[in-house]
């Protein structure tokens, strides 16, 4: 499915005709490209389809990802059979995407939401197109099924349905708010339990009579009662959409089920000309009942959507589903290629199964523990502080901008340096005012402004005199290591080689304690303080971290990654004596909630 391109070693080429061979492979490839900062080339786009190449809905989705990641999209045209996609930094903000057709807004949500979970701030999406479309989950599916399941993986989003849009006119509008998370948490969705209730929504809009919705709902209820006891609640809302809330005439139904263990499954169908209403209700219900007959905890529509989430999460995820769809197989192939994680699929015995269509499967993987990189802006330092900042940077690349407030070229190049700091989150950018920091200016023999000095491990690599943006960018690219911070289990795939297991030193211990004092500061009278004693690899003396009990172990993890370079490039976990691993979900709790007050913790590196 893929190959390395010789003239650009980190570019991944993906065969767009593989397996499902449609929009799915495009959506997952570009989303993971954005998340992992991997440039990709997708060829043979929809090669096996009657109308091959990019269609408006596919192009709009890719353009949305390009917007939010400042990506370069080459050959982004309707009908294109090959694209090049090179992302930069995921940025929070306000984004608009309009298919200008009845193309599904839900498919755009599928790719945008996982990316924006790792943005540098909150995001608002305004998506225009079809809300209830064929060959895509309907908007009601996201509110009834996807949103509750998302919470199991430690994320959520707010959704405001402004107006529904149907084929062929489209015209629907959905507004989404996404707040970023530090990490996704693995989930286990394999315990089916018992059916707790059935629910749903049958609708008509435009000129269609409400009785059609009633007929769909009744057909669904009758079929459910044939297979399940009437004591189980079945509540299907019947709706005639207000004219100001829908564009065009349409009809459809979504039917869902919830189990005693919190599994939520759904299926839907849209009405068509000359198809009786009761058949539409029956079709959706049959799809749902088929998934339930295999005691699936995840329905056929959610399978593929969870693959990218499982691959990114921290820890071991597993879900129980019915037979794998081609969309799911494609999603697994793309995730394995770009994240290098491995999925296993195991068929399990099912007493309820009577044929192969009712087989159950366990899909599982160890996620890479992807973490959000918080951008550190260009920092202006005070006289005498440069040495301390360089020590804190460790072996990260440092770019020092020696400037003067009266210098015209310095002012002109400053916005460019700010942008470079955003697109190079693993480098440290410092500003030194030569008139205020005379000691540093003399030490580095600065005679012209601006002068840019590149440093690693307190040693000068190169310097550039003058506001030569091209030279600055080339030198930065030459020395920059695009390595994402590790967190929990898993690893980053942004480097081609495995980082060596660096040794932690006493200097690291001292630097860490100082950094903790700066980060956690002095307590207020209202705060309850505690001391965490961290036993680091290769250091006999524990590190004392003084902080309030409303802080979290996640914040301590970030402190380690930002202060000691070996923790940024090697995964690690926290252990309580004698050998109890602290779970990722407990790291997100406050020190008080996690019962870690005055705890002694061992920081253990994980072999990958």
ZAMARGU-4260 file (C-alpha; in steps of 0.2 Angstrom, whole numbers, plus 5000, padded with zeros to 4 digits):
<rodrens>
0) 5000/5000/5000 | 5014/5012/5003 | 5032/5015/4999 | 5046/5028/5004 | 5050/5041/4990
5) 5068/5041/4986 | 5070/5060/4985 | 5061/5064/5001 | 5065/5050/5014 | 5051/5055/5026
10) 5037/5056/5013 | 5025/5041/5013 | 5016/5036/4997 | 4999/5028/4999 | 4989/5019/4987
15) 4972/5027/4987 | 4964/5012/4978 | 4969/5000/4992 | 4954/4989/5000 | 4940/5001/5002
20) 4948/5012/4989 | 4937/5028/4992 | 4936/5043/5003 | 4940/5033/5019 | 4959/5031/5015
25) 4960/5049/5011 | 4952/5055/5027 | 4963/5043/5038 | 4979/5046/5029 | 4978/5065/5029
30) 4971/5066/5047 | 4986/5055/5053 | 4998/5065/5043 | 4992/5081/5052 | 4993/5073/5069
35) 5010/5065/5067 | 5018/5078/5056 | 5021/5066/5042 | 5021/5072/5024 | 5011/5060/5012
40) 5008/5057/4994 | 4991/5049/4990 | 4990/5041/4972 | 4977/5032/4963 | 4963/5041/4972
45) 4947/5032/4970 | 4954/5023/4955 | 4941/5009/4956 | 4926/5021/4957 | 4915/5025/4942
50) 4919/5043/4944 | 4937/5043/4950 | 4948/5056/4958 | 4943/5069/4971 | 4925/5074/4973
55) 4919/5090/4981 | 4916/5083/4998 | 4933/5074/4998 | 4942/5090/4993 | 4933/5101/5006
60) 4938/5089/5020 | 4956/5089/5015 | 4956/5108/5013 | 4949/5109/5030 | 4964/5099/5037
65) 4976/5110/5027 | 4968/5125/5035 | 4970/5119/5053 | 4987/5113/5051 | 4994/5126/5039
70) 4998/5112/5027 | 5004/5113/5009 | 4992/5104/4998 | 4998/5101/4980 | 4986/5096/4966
75) 4970/5100/4977 | 4958/5100/4963 | 4941/5091/4959 | 4945/5075/4949 | 4964/5075/4955
80) 4970/5057/4956 | 4986/5061/4966 | 4989/5074/4980 | 5004/5079/4990 | 5000/5084/5008
85) 5013/5092/5020 | 5007/5098/5037 | 5014/5110/5050 | 5007/5114/5067 | 4989/5111/5072
90) 4981/5127/5077 | 4966/5131/5086 | 4954/5144/5079 | 4938/5147/5069 | 4936/5136/5053
95) 4923/5136/5039 | 4921/5121/5027 | 4907/5121/5014 | 4905/5106/5002 | 4893/5117/4992
100) 4884/5101/4989 | 4874/5088/5000 | 4891/5080/5004 | 4892/5074/5022 | 4897/5086/5035
105) 4899/5071/5047 | 4913/5064/5036 | 4922/5081/5039 | 4919/5079/5057 | 4927/5062/5057
110) 4944/5069/5052 | 4944/5086/5059 | 4939/5082/5077 | 4954/5070/5081 | 4966/5083/5074
115) 4959/5097/5084 | 4960/5087/5100 | 4979/5090/5099 | 4978/5109/5094 | 4986/5123/5103
120) 4969/5130/5109 | 4950/5128/5107 | 4943/5127/5090 | 4926/5131/5082 | 4920/5123/5066
125) 4906/5129/5055 | 4902/5115/5043 | 4890/5117/5028 | 4883/5103/5018 | 4872/5087/5020
130) 4868/5082/5038 | 4859/5066/5034 | 4867/5058/5019 | 4868/5041/5011 | 4885/5031/5014
135) 4889/5041/5029 | 4884/5042/5048 | 4869/5054/5050 | 4871/5069/5062 | 4860/5061/5075
140) 4872/5046/5076 | 4885/5058/5082 | 4874/5065/5096 | 4866/5048/5101 | 4881/5036/5099
145) 4898/5044/5095 | 4898/5058/5108 | 4894/5046/5123 | 4907/5034/5117 | 4920/5047/5115
150) 4920/5051/5134 | 4927/5033/5136 | 4943/5039/5127 | 4944/5055/5137 | 4938/5067/5125
155) 4922/5077/5120 | 4915/5090/5109 | 4900/5102/5109 | 4889/5101/5093 | 4875/5113/5088
160) 4864/5108/5074 | 4859/5125/5066 | 4850/5117/5051 | 4848/5100/5043 | 4852/5098/5024
165) 4847/5084/5013 | 4851/5077/4996 | 4852/5085/4983 | 4852/5103/4989 | 4862/5101/5005
170) 4861/5117/5014 | 4864/5110/5032 | 4874/5118/5045 | 4883/5111/5060 | 4894/5121/5073
175) 4907/5111/5083 | 4917/5117/5097 | 4933/5106/5101 | 4944/5109/5117 | 4961/5101/5116
180) 4966/5086/5128 | 4984/5081/5133 | 4981/5063/5128 | 4968/5051/5124 | 4965/5036/5136
185) 4963/5018/5131 | 4946/5010/5133 | 4939/4993/5134 | 4923/4990/5125 | 4921/4971/5125
190) 4908/4968/5139 | 4891/4968/5131 | 4880/4966/5146 | 4862/4965/5143 | 4850/4976/5133
195) 4844/4990/5144 | 4834/5000/5131 | 4830/5005/5113 | 4829/5023/5107 | 4828/5032/5091
200) 4822/5046/5080 | 4810/5046/5065 | 4808/5062/5055 | 4801/5070/5040 | 4804/5087/5033
205) 4797/5099/5019 | 4781/5094/5011 | 4781/5076/5017 | 4767/5071/5030 | 4771/5066/5048
210) 4762/5049/5046 | 4778/5043/5036 | 4788/5045/5052 | 4775/5036/5062 | 4776/5022/5050
215) 4795/5020/5051 | 4794/5021/5070 | 4780/5008/5071 | 4790/4996/5059 | 4805/4998/5070
220) 4796/4994/5086 | 4787/4979/5079 | 4803/4971/5073 | 4812/4975/5090 | 4797/4967/5100
225) 4798/4951/5089 | 4816/4948/5096 | 4816/4956/5113 | 4804/4956/5128 | 4791/4970/5128
230) 4797/4975/5145 | 4813/4982/5137 | 4809/5001/5134 | 4808/5006/5116 | 4806/5025/5114
235) 4807/5032/5096 | 4804/5051/5094 | 4793/5055/5079 | 4797/5073/5072 | 4791/5084/5058
240) 4806/5096/5056 | 4802/5115/5057 | 4804/5123/5040 | 4817/5135/5047 | 4827/5120/5054
245) 4828/5110/5037 | 4832/5113/5019 | 4822/5102/5007 | 4810/5087/5009 | 4817/5071/5016
250) 4813/5057/5028 | 4823/5045/5038 | 4826/5035/5055 | 4839/5031/5067 | 4837/5017/5079
255) 4849/5014/5094 | 4852/5002/5109 | 4860/5004/5125 | 4866/4990/5136 | 4869/4989/5155
260) 4888/4991/5153 | 4886/5007/5144 | 4888/5001/5126 | 4878/5011/5113 | 4875/5005/5096
265) 4865/5013/5082 | 4859/5011/5064 | 4850/5022/5052 | 4841/5023/5035 | 4835/5037/5024
270) 4819/5036/5014 | 4819/5035/4995 | 4806/5037/4982 | 4795/5022/4979 | 4802/5014/4995
275) 4788/5011/5008 | 4790/5019/5025 | 4789/5003/5034 | 4803/4996/5024 | 4815/5011/5029
280) 4811/5008/5047 | 4814/4989/5045 | 4830/4991/5036 | 4838/5002/5050 | 4832/4990/5063
285) 4838/4975/5055 | 4856/4982/5054 | 4855/4986/5072 | 4848/4969/5077 | 4862/4960/5067
290) 4875/4969/5077 | 4867/4965/5093 | 4865/4947/5088 | 4884/4946/5089 | 4884/4954/5105
295) 4895/4968/5098 | 4899/4983/5109 | 4903/4993/5094 | 4892/4994/5079 | 4897/4993/5060
300) 4898/5012/5058 | 4908/5015/5074 | 4922/5002/5070 | 4932/5012/5058 | 4930/5028/5067
305) 4938/5021/5083 | 4953/5014/5075 | 4962/5031/5074 | 4957/5035/5092 | 4964/5018/5098
310) 4980/5020/5088 | 4983/5037/5096 | 4978/5033/5114 | 4989/5029/5129 | 4987/5011/5134
315) 4979/4995/5127 | 4962/4997/5119 | 4951/4984/5113 | 4933/4983/5106 | 4921/4970/5102
320) 4912/4971/5085 | 4903/4961/5072 | 4912/4956/5055 | 4925/4970/5050 | 4919/4981/5037
325) 4931/4986/5022 | 4931/5004/5030 | 4938/4996/5046 | 4951/4985/5037 | 4957/5001/5028
330) 4958/5011/5044 | 4968/4998/5052 | 4980/4997/5037 | 4983/5016/5037 | 4985/5017/5056
335) 4998/5003/5056 | 5008/5011/5042 | 5008/5029/5049 | 5009/5026/5068 | 5018/5009/5067
340) 5007/5002/5080 | 5000/4984/5077 | 4982/4979/5078 | 4976/4961/5081 | 4959/4955/5076
345) 4953/4939/5085 | 4937/4930/5081 | 4928/4925/5097 | 4915/4912/5101 | 4897/4918/5102
350) 4883/4908/5109 | 4871/4919/5101 | 4878/4917/5083 | 4869/4906/5071 | 4879/4910/5055
355) 4895/4919/5050 | 4886/4936/5049 | 4884/4935/5068 | 4902/4932/5071 | 4910/4943/5084
360) 4928/4950/5084 | 4940/4958/5096 | 4950/4972/5089 | 4964/4978/5100 | 4981/4988/5100
365) 4993/4996/5111 | 4992/5015/5107 | 5007/5026/5104 | 5002/5037/5118 | 5002/5053/5107
370) 5003/5069/5117 | 4998/5087/5113 | 5014/5098/5111 | 5010/5115/5119 | 5019/5129/5110
375) 5031/5139/5120 | 5032/5157/5112 | 5048/5166/5109 | 5055/5171/5127 | 5064/5187/5130
380) 5076/5185/5144 | 5084/5196/5157 | 5102/5201/5159 | 5112/5186/5166 | 5098/5173/5163
385) 5104/5166/5147 | 5115/5153/5154 | 5101/5146/5165 | 5089/5145/5150 | 5102/5136/5140
390) 5105/5123/5154 | 5086/5121/5155 | 5085/5118/5136 | 5097/5103/5138 | 5100/5095/5121
395) 5086/5104/5112 | 5090/5116/5098 | 5090/5134/5104 | 5089/5149/5093 | 5094/5165/5101
400) 5088/5181/5092 | 5100/5196/5097 | 5090/5211/5093 | 5089/5230/5097 | 5072/5240/5099
405) 5079/5253/5087 | 5083/5241/5074 | 5072/5241/5059 | 5077/5224/5052 | 5075/5216/5069
410) 5056/5222/5070 | 5053/5216/5052 | 5059/5199/5055 | 5051/5196/5072 | 5034/5190/5066
415) 5043/5177/5055 | 5053/5171/5071 | 5037/5169/5080 | 5029/5159/5066 | 5045/5148/5066
420) 5043/5145/5084 | 5025/5139/5082 | 5030/5126/5068 | 5045/5120/5078 | 5038/5116/5095
425) 5053/5105/5100 | 5065/5120/5099 | 5068/5134/5111 | 5067/5152/5104 | 5075/5166/5115
430) 5076/5185/5112 | 5091/5195/5119 | 5090/5214/5119 | 5108/5219/5117 | 5105/5236/5126
435) 5097/5227/5141 | 5108/5212/5141 | 5126/5219/5139 | 5134/5204/5147 | 5127/5191/5135
440) 5130/5203/5120 | 5149/5204/5125 | 5150/5185/5128 | 5143/5181/5111 | 5153/5195/5102
445) 5137/5203/5095 | 5142/5217/5083 | 5127/5218/5071 | 5108/5216/5074 | 5099/5205/5072
450) 5111/5191/5074 | 5104/5173/5076 | 5114/5160/5086 | 5110/5142/5085 | 5115/5132/5100
455) 5113/5114/5106 | 5119/5108/5123 | 5126/5125/5127 | 5138/5124/5112 | 5136/5136/5097
460) 5132/5127/5080 | 5130/5141/5068 | 5126/5160/5067 | 5118/5171/5055 | 5120/5190/5054
465) 5106/5200/5047 | 5088/5197/5044 | 5091/5183/5031 | 5074/5173/5032 | 5079/5160/5019
470) 5096/5157/5028 | 5087/5156/5045 | 5074/5143/5039 | 5087/5132/5031 | 5099/5132/5046
475) 5084/5129/5057 | 5078/5114/5046 | 5096/5108/5046 | 5098/5106/5065 | 5080/5104/5071
480) 5075/5087/5077 | 5056/5085/5075 | 5053/5073/5090 | 5037/5073/5099 | 5037/5071/5118
485) 5033/5054/5124 | 5020/5050/5137 | 5015/5034/5145 | 5016/5019/5134 | 5019/5019/5116
490) 5031/5030/5105 | 5032/5044/5093 | 5035/5039/5074 | 5042/5056/5070 | 5060/5050/5070
495) 5067/5036/5060 | 5079/5030/5073 | 5076/5024/5091 | 5083/5037/5104 | 5097/5031/5114
500) 5093/5028/5133 | 5102/5044/5140 | 5108/5044/5158 | 5100/5055/5170 | 5113/5066/5180
505) 5114/5075/5197 | 5113/5091/5186 | 5097/5086/5179 | 5090/5083/5197 | 5095/5101/5202
510) 5088/5108/5186 | 5072/5099/5189 | 5070/5105/5207 | 5073/5123/5201 | 5061/5121/5186
515) 5047/5114/5198 | 5049/5129/5210 | 5047/5141/5195 | 5032/5131/5188 | 5022/5128/5203
520) 5027/5144/5212 | 5023/5149/5230 | 5007/5143/5237 | 4993/5154/5242 | 4985/5153/5259
525) 4970/5143/5252 | 4981/5129/5244 | 4986/5113/5253 | 5004/5109/5249 | 5013/5092/5248
530) 5030/5085/5242 | 5032/5071/5229 | 5048/5062/5230 | 5053/5056/5213 | 5066/5042/5211
535) 5074/5045/5194 | 5085/5033/5184 | 5104/5033/5188 | 5101/5046/5202 | 5103/5040/5220
540) 5095/5055/5228 | 5076/5058/5225 | 5070/5074/5218 | 5058/5084/5229 | 5044/5092/5220
545) 5034/5104/5231 | 5017/5107/5224 | 4999/5110/5229 | 4987/5095/5230 | 4976/5102/5216
550) 4990/5099/5204 | 4991/5083/5194 | 5004/5070/5190 | 5001/5075/5171 | 5009/5092/5175
555) 5024/5083/5183 | 5025/5073/5168 | 5026/5088/5157 | 5039/5096/5169 | 5050/5081/5167
560) 5048/5081/5147 | 5052/5100/5146 | 5066/5100/5158 | 5076/5084/5155 | 5079/5079/5137
565) 5080/5061/5139 | 5062/5060/5146 | 5056/5070/5131 | 5063/5056/5119 | 5060/5040/5129
570) 5044/5034/5136 | 5042/5032/5155 | 5029/5028/5168 | 5026/5032/5186 | 5027/5017/5199
575) 5021/5017/5217 | 5031/5005/5229 | 5033/4990/5228 | 5029/4989/5209 | 5012/4997/5205
580) 5010/5006/5189 | 5000/5022/5190 | 4986/5022/5177 | 4985/5036/5164 | 4968/5041/5170
585) 4975/5043/5188 | 4989/5054/5181 | 4975/5066/5176 | 4967/5067/5193 | 4973/5079/5206
590) 4986/5073/5218 | 4973/5073/5232 | 4960/5063/5221 | 4974/5051/5216 | 4979/5049/5234
595) 4997/5053/5231 | 5000/5066/5245 | 5018/5064/5250 | 5020/5049/5239 | 5037/5042/5234
600) 5036/5038/5216 | 5049/5029/5204 | 5051/5036/5186 | 5053/5020/5176 | 5059/5021/5157
605) 5050/5009/5145 | 5059/4999/5133 | 5052/5001/5115
</rodrens>
